[in-house]
């Protein structure tokens, strides 16, 4: 986990990124602020209600 956090910090700096442990079984991840729209995902293809490129 420490290596993943170090690599994420090196790649993304002060931007948000998600680190999760890969293992057996499914793990439910709950991010209420994301679900409620307080924060947004970093999906570059999503325009969040604004016209996209070429619109």
Backbone as JSON, one array per atom type, in Angstrom:
{
  "sequence": "XXXXXXXXXXXXXXXXXXXXXXXXXXXXXXXXXXXXXXXXXXXXXXXXXXXXXXX",
  "N": [[0.84, -1.18, 0.0], [1.93, 1.23, 0.76], [3.82, 1.61, -1.27], [2.1, 1.97, -3.46], [0.8, 4.37, -2.75], [2.98, 6.11, -2.75], [3.78, 5.96, -5.47], [1.43, 6.95, -6.65], [1.36, 9.57, -5.63], [3.65, 10.54, -6.84], [2.9, 10.44, -9.52], [0.46, 11.88, -9.68], [0.6, 14.08, -8.02], [-0.8, 16.68, -6.14], [-3.39, 16.13, -6.84], [-6.52, 14.34, -6.58], [-6.6, 10.81, -6.12], [-7.41, 7.32, -6.32], [-6.59, 4.62, -4.31], [-6.68, 1.23, -3.95], [-6.81, -1.95, -2.34], [-5.99, -4.9, -3.98], [-7.46, -8.0, -4.11], [-8.81, -11.16, -3.01], [-12.22, -11.79, -3.75], [-15.12, -9.57, -3.88], [-15.15, -6.12, -3.13], [-16.99, -3.71, -1.54], [-17.1, -0.34, -2.3], [-17.66, 2.72, -0.89], [-18.31, 6.01, -1.49], [-19.53, 8.61, -0.3], [-19.51, 11.44, -0.83], [-18.95, 11.53, -3.55], [-21.14, 10.12, -4.55], [-23.22, 11.84, -3.82], [-22.62, 14.03, -5.34], [-20.96, 16.01, -4.44], [-18.25, 15.98, -4.91], [-16.58, 15.42, -8.04], [-16.02, 12.87, -10.5], [-12.97, 12.1, -12.23], [-13.32, 11.73, -14.97], [-12.38, 12.28, -18.14], [-13.97, 12.21, -20.4], [-16.47, 12.89, -19.7], [-18.76, 15.53, -19.6], [-20.21, 16.87, -17.7], [-22.72, 18.2, -17.99], [-22.04, 20.36, -19.55], [-21.44, 21.55, -22.88], [-19.69, 19.31, -24.95], [-16.44, 18.76, -26.57], [-16.36, 20.08, -29.84], [-18.99, 20.73, -29.94]],
  "CA": [[0.0, 0.0, 0.0], [2.83, 2.38, 0.83], [4.39, 1.79, -2.61], [1.05, 2.51, -4.31], [0.61, 5.77, -2.38], [4.16, 6.84, -3.22], [3.69, 6.06, -6.92], [0.32, 7.84, -6.96], [1.78, 10.94, -5.34], [4.62, 10.93, -7.86], [2.21, 10.6, -10.81], [-0.68, 12.8, -9.65], [0.86, 15.24, -7.17], [-1.83, 17.04, -5.17], [-4.72, 15.77, -7.33], [-7.09, 13.16, -5.93], [-6.52, 9.52, -6.8], [-7.91, 6.24, -5.49], [-5.76, 3.44, -4.15], [-7.4, 0.19, -3.24], [-6.11, -3.21, -2.26], [-6.51, -5.93, -4.87], [-7.42, -9.28, -3.42], [-9.9, -12.1, -3.26], [-13.59, -11.35, -3.49], [-15.54, -8.22, -4.21], [-15.14, -5.19, -2.01], [-17.87, -2.58, -1.81], [-16.49, 0.96, -2.01], [-18.67, 3.76, -0.73], [-17.76, 7.36, -1.44], [-20.75, 9.41, -0.24], [-19.36, 12.75, -1.47], [-19.05, 11.29, -4.99], [-22.52, 9.73, -4.81], [-24.07, 13.01, -3.65], [-22.23, 15.06, -6.29], [-20.13, 17.05, -3.8], [-17.03, 15.93, -5.71], [-16.82, 14.83, -9.34], [-15.0, 11.94, -10.96], [-12.03, 12.72, -13.15], [-13.51, 11.13, -16.29], [-12.24, 13.37, -19.1], [-14.98, 12.14, -21.46], [-17.74, 13.37, -19.15], [-18.77, 16.99, -19.69], [-20.94, 17.41, -16.55], [-23.77, 19.14, -18.4], [-21.51, 21.38, -20.46], [-21.22, 21.02, -24.23], [-18.38, 18.7, -25.13], [-15.65, 19.25, -27.69], [-17.0, 20.05, -31.14], [-20.43, 21.0, -29.84]],
  "C": [[0.89, 1.25, 0.0], [3.45, 2.68, -0.54], [3.36, 2.41, -3.56], [0.81, 3.99, -4.01], [1.78, 6.63, -2.87], [4.12, 7.03, -4.73], [2.57, 7.01, -7.34], [0.68, 9.29, -6.73], [2.77, 11.43, -6.39], [3.94, 11.22, -9.2], [1.17, 11.72, -10.8], [-0.48, 14.02, -8.78], [-0.25, 15.47, -6.17], [-3.25, 16.76, -5.67], [-5.2, 14.51, -6.63], [-6.86, 11.92, -6.78], [-6.95, 8.45, -5.8], [-6.92, 5.1, -5.49], [-6.59, 2.42, -3.4], [-6.62, -1.11, -3.32], [-6.78, -4.22, -3.17], [-6.37, -7.26, -4.14], [-8.58, -10.15, -3.8], [-11.24, -11.47, -2.94], [-13.84, -9.91, -3.91], [-15.53, -7.37, -2.95], [-16.02, -4.01, -2.38], [-17.16, -1.3, -1.38], [-17.61, 1.99, -1.96], [-17.99, 5.11, -0.58], [-18.96, 8.32, -1.47], [-20.64, 10.76, -0.95], [-19.46, 12.62, -2.99], [-20.49, 10.96, -5.36], [-23.45, 10.94, -4.76], [-23.71, 14.16, -4.59], [-21.43, 16.2, -5.68], [-18.78, 17.14, -4.5], [-17.37, 15.23, -7.02], [-15.7, 13.86, -9.69], [-14.12, 12.66, -11.98], [-12.11, 12.08, -14.53], [-13.45, 12.23, -17.34], [-13.29, 13.34, -20.21], [-16.33, 12.66, -20.99], [-17.72, 14.89, -19.1], [-19.55, 17.66, -18.57], [-21.94, 18.49, -16.95], [-23.31, 20.24, -19.33], [-21.33, 20.78, -21.84], [-19.8, 20.46, -24.34], [-17.63, 19.29, -26.3], [-16.41, 19.1, -29.0], [-18.48, 20.35, -31.11], [-20.74, 22.43, -30.23]]
}
